[in-house]
Amino acid sequence: MTAEERIHLLQSMPFFGAINDASVALILGQSKTLKVKAGDYFFHQGEKGDSLFLIEQGSTVIFKQYDDKEYILRYANDGDCFGELALIDFTPRSASVRAETDCTAIKIPSSALLSLFQQDSEQFLIIQMNIGREVSRRLRAADDRWFQLQIASSDTLSS
């Protein structure tokens, strides 16, 4: 994939919508391309996180582990992002991510976003708003799933 194709790929993703070519190029210049084999992990729940990942090609499963069981949260495929919470709340990874197929991903470190902030704070703020919107969409989806479980269990406040 050429540099121009990668810039356009990022611009097509929710986190980088409305971000200009120069800002995306700056971020890509400080990012790494990873090749992760099927069955290998991007990261594990509880690890320190300082980057987000963009899947260029492949499929991953995002899950939490509890009592030696894995509970699927969602899947991420071509064009999807994960790991952004580590850039927002600075806490350990809340879930694990494993490659379901061989994957190619862009690993964007928090330092790349800091560099963008120092160079062009307006573009940085647009990315932060985009991340906030995406996290909000995921929260709404989680709330909807939780609500459906409440309906199914008939756990109501009134009879």
Backbone bond lengths (Angstrom), bond angles and torsions (degrees), N, CA, C in turn:
res aa  C-N    CA-C-N  psi(-1)  N-CA   C-N-CA  omega(-1)  CA-C   N-CA-C  phi
1 M - - - 1.454 - - 1.529 108.40 -
2 T 1.296 116.67 131.37 1.465 121.10 -179.89 1.529 110.33 -74.38
3 A 1.331 115.65 164.97 1.464 120.48 177.95 1.528 110.50 -60.09
4 E 1.321 116.82 -41.48 1.469 120.45 179.80 1.528 111.36 -64.47
5 E 1.332 116.91 -40.00 1.472 120.82 178.13 1.527 110.71 -64.52
6 R 1.324 116.67 -38.73 1.470 120.52 178.91 1.529 110.62 -66.95
7 I 1.312 117.14 -39.87 1.469 120.84 177.41 1.523 109.51 -60.04
8 H 1.329 116.42 -46.95 1.467 120.07 -179.51 1.524 111.51 -67.20
9 L 1.334 117.19 -34.47 1.464 120.68 176.14 1.525 109.91 -60.30
10 L 1.325 116.71 -49.23 1.464 119.42 179.41 1.528 111.18 -62.19
11 Q 1.312 117.31 -41.87 1.461 120.42 -178.84 1.529 111.92 -64.63
12 S 1.325 117.47 -21.20 1.464 120.58 178.56 1.532 112.28 -84.64
13 M 1.328 117.46 -7.61 1.463 121.98 -178.91 1.524 110.12 -91.75
14 P 1.338 116.34 150.05 1.471 119.42 -176.31 1.527 114.62 -54.52
15 F 1.322 118.96 -37.65 1.460 120.90 -176.45 1.526 112.64 -68.32
16 F 1.330 117.30 -26.69 1.459 120.68 -171.96 1.521 113.49 -117.94
17 G 1.332 116.90 17.63 1.453 120.58 174.47 1.522 109.65 -63.17
18 A 1.320 117.86 139.56 1.478 125.11 178.23 1.531 113.16 69.10
19 I 1.320 117.61 16.93 1.467 120.97 177.14 1.527 108.13 -97.56
20 N 1.334 116.50 132.59 1.462 120.10 -175.33 1.531 112.04 -73.59
21 D 1.330 114.94 162.51 1.464 121.93 -176.21 1.535 112.27 -56.74
22 A 1.330 117.31 -42.93 1.468 120.74 -177.25 1.529 111.28 -63.38
23 S 1.326 117.01 -39.60 1.470 120.27 -179.86 1.521 110.89 -69.27
24 V 1.324 116.62 -41.72 1.465 119.71 178.03 1.526 109.76 -65.54
25 A 1.323 117.87 -40.50 1.465 121.16 177.94 1.528 110.88 -61.71
26 L 1.327 117.29 -40.10 1.468 120.97 176.82 1.527 110.51 -59.89
27 I 1.330 116.12 -46.91 1.468 120.70 179.88 1.524 110.72 -63.10
28 L 1.326 116.77 -46.77 1.466 119.91 179.99 1.523 112.24 -62.68
29 G 1.325 116.46 -34.46 1.461 120.53 179.04 1.514 113.34 -63.84
30 Q 1.315 117.26 -22.08 1.466 121.75 179.90 1.530 112.23 -107.79
31 S 1.328 116.09 8.51 1.458 122.00 -178.47 1.520 110.14 -106.96
32 K 1.333 115.37 165.78 1.460 121.50 179.04 1.521 109.28 -118.51
33 T 1.316 115.26 148.15 1.458 120.90 171.08 1.519 107.35 -95.79
34 L 1.322 115.43 127.99 1.459 121.07 -179.79 1.519 110.44 -111.85
35 K 1.300 116.09 143.63 1.460 123.22 169.35 1.527 105.58 -112.46
36 V 1.316 115.87 117.49 1.466 120.83 -178.22 1.524 107.60 -119.30
37 K 1.310 116.37 123.91 1.466 122.17 -178.23 1.527 110.76 -76.04
38 A 1.317 115.62 150.30 1.464 121.60 176.28 1.531 108.95 -52.01
39 G 1.335 115.69 131.40 1.465 121.54 -179.68 1.515 114.05 93.94
40 D 1.327 117.81 -18.06 1.465 121.03 178.41 1.530 109.75 -85.62
41 Y 1.322 115.59 161.27 1.463 121.87 -175.91 1.520 112.01 -103.43
42 F 1.320 115.27 142.64 1.462 121.37 167.99 1.517 108.35 -77.07
43 F 1.330 116.25 -44.62 1.459 122.83 175.08 1.515 109.33 -164.96
44 H 1.343 114.54 165.87 1.462 121.95 -179.36 1.530 110.54 -113.37
45 Q 1.314 114.18 149.33 1.460 122.15 174.79 1.531 108.73 -53.14
46 G 1.331 116.18 134.20 1.460 121.42 178.23 1.520 114.74 93.90
47 E 1.333 118.12 -16.03 1.460 120.03 178.52 1.523 110.66 -73.22
48 K 1.337 115.32 155.85 1.460 120.53 175.14 1.532 107.60 -68.37
49 G 1.313 116.03 139.08 1.454 119.86 179.75 1.517 111.46 -122.20
50 D 1.317 116.49 139.66 1.471 120.56 177.75 1.525 110.78 -144.89
51 S 1.340 116.47 23.96 1.457 119.38 -177.85 1.521 110.46 -156.57
52 L 1.327 114.12 160.31 1.456 119.40 171.19 1.519 107.14 -117.57
53 F 1.317 116.18 162.38 1.452 122.34 -175.85 1.519 110.00 -124.86
54 L 1.333 115.42 140.69 1.460 122.93 175.07 1.517 107.04 -119.25
55 I 1.313 117.05 123.96 1.455 120.89 -179.55 1.527 109.14 -81.80
56 E 1.312 116.30 116.98 1.468 120.63 173.85 1.522 109.12 -81.50
57 Q 1.326 114.89 -43.11 1.454 119.73 -178.53 1.515 108.67 -153.12
58 G 1.331 115.32 133.37 1.455 119.96 176.74 1.506 112.74 125.01
59 S 1.320 114.43 -176.09 1.457 121.48 -177.43 1.524 109.54 -138.02
60 T 1.334 115.80 137.33 1.466 121.66 179.36 1.520 109.94 -128.05
61 V 1.313 115.44 161.57 1.456 121.56 171.45 1.525 106.87 -118.75
62 I 1.330 115.12 134.56 1.463 122.18 178.80 1.516 105.87 -110.27
63 F 1.335 116.93 124.88 1.463 119.83 -172.91 1.522 111.62 -149.09
64 K 1.322 114.05 160.03 1.464 122.06 172.56 1.518 107.89 -109.64
65 Q 1.319 115.05 148.43 1.450 120.17 177.11 1.525 108.82 -110.36
66 Y 1.343 115.63 134.67 1.456 121.33 178.47 1.516 107.67 -149.40
67 D 1.320 117.47 130.11 1.472 122.73 -178.40 1.530 111.72 49.75
68 D 1.327 116.04 47.79 1.462 122.84 178.13 1.527 114.38 60.64
69 K 1.321 117.78 20.26 1.461 122.13 175.47 1.521 108.50 -120.15
70 E 1.325 115.19 149.16 1.461 121.09 178.32 1.525 109.11 -103.51
71 Y 1.338 115.92 128.60 1.459 122.56 179.97 1.530 108.47 -114.77
72 I 1.315 115.90 115.99 1.463 121.47 -175.70 1.521 110.45 -71.58
73 L 1.337 115.57 129.44 1.460 122.05 173.55 1.519 110.55 -93.06
74 R 1.336 115.80 -47.48 1.458 120.70 178.94 1.525 108.71 -171.77
75 Y 1.316 114.16 173.84 1.457 122.05 174.76 1.524 108.50 -112.18
76 A 1.320 117.01 150.93 1.463 122.14 174.27 1.522 107.30 -126.19
77 N 1.325 114.97 133.34 1.462 122.02 -176.92 1.521 109.66 -128.50
78 D 1.325 115.66 -170.06 1.463 121.71 179.88 1.529 110.82 -43.60
79 G 1.337 116.52 125.75 1.461 121.11 176.44 1.511 115.02 86.99
80 D 1.337 118.66 -5.15 1.463 121.24 -179.63 1.529 111.05 -90.78
81 C 1.335 115.23 158.83 1.461 122.89 179.73 1.526 109.26 -119.32
82 F 1.315 116.12 154.09 1.458 121.85 171.12 1.527 108.93 -156.11
83 G 1.326 115.27 161.89 1.461 120.86 178.36 1.508 114.45 92.43
84 E 1.345 116.70 3.35 1.467 120.61 -174.74 1.522 113.38 -68.26
85 L 1.332 118.30 -25.25 1.469 119.41 -178.91 1.526 111.42 -59.58
86 A 1.319 116.65 -32.25 1.467 120.12 179.03 1.520 111.98 -63.09
87 L 1.330 116.80 -24.36 1.465 120.53 179.21 1.527 111.84 -87.41
88 I 1.315 116.68 -11.24 1.461 121.19 -177.48 1.521 111.56 -102.18
89 D 1.329 116.61 -50.03 1.469 118.37 -171.15 1.534 114.69 -109.35
90 F 1.327 118.45 -3.07 1.467 123.15 174.92 1.525 113.47 54.94
91 T 1.324 117.46 32.23 1.460 122.10 176.28 1.528 108.27 -108.47
92 P 1.332 117.09 166.86 1.472 119.06 178.79 1.530 111.87 -59.57
93 R 1.300 116.05 160.20 1.459 122.46 179.84 1.525 110.01 -55.09
94 S 1.324 116.18 131.98 1.466 121.13 -176.73 1.521 112.30 -86.89
95 A 1.319 118.01 -9.85 1.455 122.42 -178.75 1.524 109.08 -153.23
96 S 1.313 115.78 170.92 1.464 122.45 174.15 1.520 108.48 -104.17
97 V 1.339 115.64 153.88 1.458 120.74 176.53 1.528 107.69 -131.80
98 R 1.345 114.30 123.83 1.456 121.23 -179.19 1.530 109.25 -121.83
99 A 1.320 116.29 139.85 1.459 121.18 176.62 1.526 109.11 -72.61
100 E 1.322 116.02 127.20 1.465 121.30 175.54 1.529 109.78 -86.90
101 T 1.332 116.11 -31.60 1.465 123.47 174.94 1.525 106.51 -128.36
102 D 1.304 117.61 170.69 1.464 119.75 172.27 1.526 107.39 -58.67
103 C 1.321 117.07 133.94 1.467 122.04 -174.48 1.523 111.51 -125.64
104 T 1.312 113.97 148.24 1.455 122.28 166.43 1.520 105.74 -117.83
105 A 1.324 116.97 128.18 1.462 120.99 -176.09 1.518 110.32 -140.34
106 I 1.312 114.76 154.82 1.458 121.63 173.92 1.526 106.87 -101.97
107 K 1.317 116.01 124.05 1.463 122.19 177.88 1.527 107.76 -99.39
108 I 1.336 115.56 112.27 1.463 121.17 -177.74 1.531 108.66 -103.33
109 P 1.328 117.60 111.74 1.459 120.22 -179.44 1.530 111.72 -77.80
110 S 1.305 115.67 155.74 1.463 119.72 177.87 1.524 111.06 -59.46
111 S 1.322 117.73 -28.45 1.463 120.75 179.28 1.530 111.94 -63.48
112 A 1.333 117.92 -29.61 1.470 120.72 177.40 1.520 110.11 -67.39
113 L 1.333 116.26 -39.71 1.467 119.39 178.02 1.524 110.82 -69.86
114 L 1.329 117.38 -34.78 1.461 120.46 175.88 1.528 110.26 -63.28
115 S 1.320 116.82 -41.94 1.472 120.27 177.17 1.525 110.82 -61.21
116 L 1.335 116.41 -41.55 1.458 119.23 177.70 1.522 110.09 -63.18
117 F 1.319 117.39 -42.27 1.470 120.83 178.02 1.523 110.55 -57.08
118 Q 1.321 116.67 -43.21 1.459 121.01 -178.92 1.530 112.13 -68.74
119 Q 1.335 116.87 -30.64 1.458 120.59 -177.57 1.530 112.48 -90.53
120 D 1.342 117.29 -39.62 1.466 120.73 -174.70 1.527 108.88 -151.85
121 S 1.326 115.51 86.93 1.464 120.28 -174.51 1.530 112.44 -62.69
122 E 1.321 117.99 -29.69 1.470 119.75 178.86 1.529 111.16 -65.02
123 Q 1.320 116.86 -44.52 1.464 120.11 178.05 1.533 110.53 -65.24
124 F 1.322 116.55 -38.84 1.466 121.24 176.46 1.532 110.13 -59.18
125 L 1.330 116.91 -45.55 1.466 120.53 -179.25 1.524 112.19 -64.53
126 I 1.323 117.29 -34.33 1.463 119.83 176.65 1.530 109.67 -64.10
127 I 1.320 117.31 -42.55 1.471 120.29 177.42 1.525 109.96 -62.00
128 Q 1.333 117.32 -43.72 1.467 120.06 179.63 1.529 110.81 -61.35
129 M 1.325 116.96 -41.55 1.472 120.03 177.19 1.520 110.43 -64.66
130 N 1.325 117.56 -41.24 1.460 120.98 178.44 1.525 111.23 -62.12
131 I 1.328 116.45 -43.67 1.464 120.22 177.86 1.521 109.57 -62.77
132 G 1.327 117.27 -44.25 1.463 120.80 177.90 1.523 112.16 -58.27
133 R 1.324 117.19 -41.71 1.472 121.01 178.44 1.522 111.27 -64.11
134 E 1.320 116.54 -43.10 1.462 119.98 -179.04 1.537 110.42 -66.85
135 V 1.318 117.10 -43.07 1.463 120.18 177.44 1.531 109.85 -62.47
136 S 1.318 117.00 -38.57 1.467 121.12 176.89 1.524 111.08 -62.64
137 R 1.339 117.50 -42.20 1.473 120.66 177.82 1.527 110.35 -60.62
138 R 1.321 115.71 -42.36 1.478 119.66 -179.78 1.523 110.81 -67.48
139 L 1.325 117.25 -37.70 1.461 120.73 177.23 1.524 110.77 -64.30
140 R 1.324 116.94 -43.28 1.471 120.33 176.82 1.525 111.25 -59.79
141 A 1.323 116.51 -43.21 1.470 120.16 178.75 1.528 110.34 -63.24
142 A 1.335 117.21 -41.26 1.465 120.48 177.99 1.531 110.71 -65.09
143 D 1.332 116.53 -41.50 1.471 120.01 176.50 1.526 111.03 -60.27
144 D 1.330 117.10 -42.53 1.464 121.15 179.07 1.532 110.93 -62.81
145 R 1.337 117.44 -42.82 1.472 120.21 177.76 1.522 110.33 -63.38
146 W 1.324 117.39 -43.29 1.459 121.29 178.94 1.539 110.14 -62.04
147 F 1.333 116.77 -43.20 1.456 121.35 179.35 1.528 111.07 -61.94
148 Q 1.319 117.35 -42.71 1.466 120.34 177.79 1.529 111.09 -61.43
149 L 1.325 117.14 -37.61 1.468 120.51 175.54 1.525 111.37 -65.24
150 Q 1.329 117.06 -38.18 1.466 120.67 177.54 1.527 110.54 -64.14
151 I 1.325 117.12 -42.61 1.466 120.62 177.98 1.530 110.00 -61.89
152 A 1.326 115.35 -43.99 1.468 119.65 -178.16 1.523 111.90 -63.92
153 S 1.346 116.98 -33.03 1.464 119.52 -179.54 1.524 112.38 -90.03
154 S 1.338 116.66 -1.69 1.472 122.48 179.23 1.511 113.21 55.54
155 D 1.312 116.57 35.60 1.470 122.88 179.47 1.535 107.73 -89.00
156 T 1.336 116.48 89.25 1.472 121.17 -176.35 1.517 111.25 -113.13
157 L 1.319 115.65 163.55 1.458 120.86 176.49 1.524 111.58 -83.07
158 S 1.330 117.19 -29.04 1.471 120.81 180.00 1.522 108.94 -126.77
159 S 1.335 114.88 157.68 1.473 118.14 -178.45 1.484 113.96 -93.82
